[in-house]
Amino acid sequence: MEKHIQAPISKEIVKSLQAGDYVYITGTIYTARDAAHKRMYEGMLEGKEPPFDLKDNIIYYLGPTPAREGQVIGSAGPTTSSRMDKYAPLLMEHGLSGMIGKGKRSPAVLEAMQKQTCVYFAAVGGAGALLSKCIKKAEVIAYEDLGTEAIRKLEVENLPVIVVADAAGNNMYETAVKEYRASHGLE
């Protein structure tokens, strides 16, 4: 099913999203990759507030390339999500509603998503130049010293993603394989 949502996203919106939904996101989202996650996580363990309010927000696992002249941002393709798995459950406990990346998530992250009502979206890897056209504004808001891995606030318009794992525990990476095997007599 195709859905259009406005970010940030409430827990009610998260509950309405199902694995397999094609979603277009418009609004404000944030970027963070490995180094930013590590710094944010360690700060939170020390009692520091994260550099932006996590409640109802979406983090895109992205380290964009430098913008060319006349562009808002460079190539904006997703990075491998499993590299953030260590940090994701704590961020969800602080209200994170969505994550965008590529690849599988750990059982601990999938369990935390159900407990905390969070959704995992996949963006198409290798389509960074096309995805960057959906980004209308980009501003570094924290950890500027990390360069491309600094946290950015993005304004996006119709950013195309797919719900891979929903808050009810459905996971396309598991169900798609089962459906394929069953439809091809491989069970």
C-alpha positions in Angstrom: 0.0 0.0 0.0 1.2 3.5 -0.8 1.2 6.1 2.0 2.2 9.7 2.4 3.3 10.8 5.9 4.4 14.0 7.5 7.5 13.8 9.7 8.0 13.9 12.7 5.6 10.9 13.1 3.5 10.1 16.1 3.2 6.6 17.6 -0.3 6.4 16.1 1.2 6.8 12.6 3.9 4.3 13.3 1.2 1.7 14.4 -0.6 2.3 11.0 2.5 1.4 9.0 2.9 -2.2 7.9 5.8 -4.1 6.5 5.6 -3.8 2.7 4.1 -0.3 2.6 5.6 2.1 0.2 5.9 5.4 2.1 6.7 8.9 1.0 8.0 11.1 3.8 7.7 14.9 3.8 8.9 17.1 6.7 11.8 17.1 9.1 14.1 14.2 9.6 17.7 13.9 11.0 20.8 12.2 9.8 23.3 10.2 11.9 25.8 7.5 11.2 28.2 5.4 13.2 30.4 8.1 14.8 27.4 10.4 15.6 25.5 7.5 17.1 28.4 6.5 19.3 28.9 10.1 20.6 25.2 10.6 21.2 24.9 7.2 22.9 27.9 7.8 25.2 26.6 11.3 26.1 23.2 9.9 26.9 24.7 7.2 29.2 26.4 10.1 31.0 23.1 11.8 31.5 23.5 14.4 28.6 20.6 15.3 26.4 20.9 14.2 22.8 21.6 17.1 20.3 17.9 17.1 19.1 14.7 15.9 20.6 14.3 12.2 19.6 10.5 12.1 20.4 8.6 11.2 17.3 11.6 11.8 15.0 13.2 9.8 12.3 16.9 9.2 11.9 18.2 8.5 8.4 21.5 6.5 8.5 23.2 8.8 6.0 26.6 10.5 5.5 26.1 12.6 2.4 28.7 13.4 -0.1 29.6 17.1 -0.4 27.0 19.2 -2.3 27.9 20.4 -5.7 27.4 24.0 -6.7 23.7 24.8 -6.7 22.7 21.7 -4.7 21.4 21.4 -1.1 23.3 18.2 -0.5 25.4 15.6 -2.3 24.5 12.0 -2.9 22.2 10.8 0.0 22.1 7.1 -0.1 21.5 5.0 3.1 24.3 3.2 5.0 24.1 -0.3 6.5 21.8 -0.1 9.5 23.3 -3.0 11.5 26.2 -0.7 12.4 23.8 1.4 14.5 22.2 -1.7 16.2 24.1 -1.2 19.5 22.8 2.3 19.9 19.2 2.1 18.5 17.4 0.6 21.5 18.4 3.5 23.8 17.4 6.0 21.2 14.0 4.3 20.9 13.6 4.5 24.7 14.0 8.3 24.4 11.1 8.5 21.8 12.7 7.8 18.4 9.8 6.7 16.1 11.6 5.8 12.9 14.9 4.7 11.3 15.9 4.8 7.6 18.7 2.7 6.3 19.4 -0.6 4.4 19.9 -4.2 5.5 18.8 -6.4 8.3 18.5 -5.4 12.0 19.4 -7.4 15.0 16.8 -9.3 17.1 17.5 -6.9 19.9 16.5 -3.9 17.7 13.5 -5.7 16.3 12.3 -6.4 19.8 12.9 -2.8 21.0 10.9 -1.6 18.0 7.8 -3.5 19.2 8.3 -2.5 22.8 8.9 1.2 21.9 6.6 1.5 18.9 9.2 2.3 16.2 9.4 1.6 12.5 12.3 0.7 10.2 12.3 1.9 6.7 14.6 1.0 3.9 15.8 3.4 1.3 17.2 2.1 -2.0 21.0 1.7 -1.7 22.8 2.9 -4.8 20.2 5.6 -5.6 21.8 8.3 -3.5 21.8 10.9 -6.3 18.1 10.4 -6.9 17.3 10.4 -3.2 19.1 13.7 -2.7 16.6 15.4 -5.0 14.0 14.9 -2.2 16.0 16.9 0.2 15.0 20.5 0.1 17.2 21.8 3.0 20.1 20.5 5.0 21.7 22.0 8.1 24.5 20.6 10.3 23.1 20.8 13.9 25.7 18.8 15.9 29.1 17.2 15.8 30.4 19.4 13.0 33.9 18.0 13.6 32.7 14.6 12.3 32.4 16.0 8.8 30.1 13.9 6.6 29.0 12.0 9.8 27.8 15.2 11.5 24.2 15.3 12.5 22.1 17.1 10.0 18.5 18.4 10.1 16.9 17.7 6.8 13.7 19.0 5.2 12.5 16.3 2.8 9.7 16.2 0.3 8.3 12.8 -0.8 11.3 10.8 0.2 10.6 7.3 -1.0 11.1 4.4 1.5 9.6 1.0 2.2 8.5 -0.3 5.6 10.8 -3.3 6.2 10.0 -3.9 9.8 6.9 -2.6 11.5 6.0 -2.0 15.2 3.9 -5.2 15.2 6.9 -7.4 14.6 6.4 -8.0 10.9 9.7 -8.1 9.0 9.9 -8.2 5.2 13.4 -9.7 5.2 11.8 -12.8 6.8 8.4 -12.9 5.1 9.6 -12.2 1.6 12.0 -15.2 1.7 9.2 -17.5 3.0 6.8 -16.3 0.4 9.3 -16.7 -2.4 10.3 -20.2 -1.3 6.6 -21.2 -1.0 5.7 -19.8 -4.4 8.6 -21.7 -6.0 8.0 -25.0 -4.3 11.2 -24.7 -2.2 9.5 -25.3 1.2 
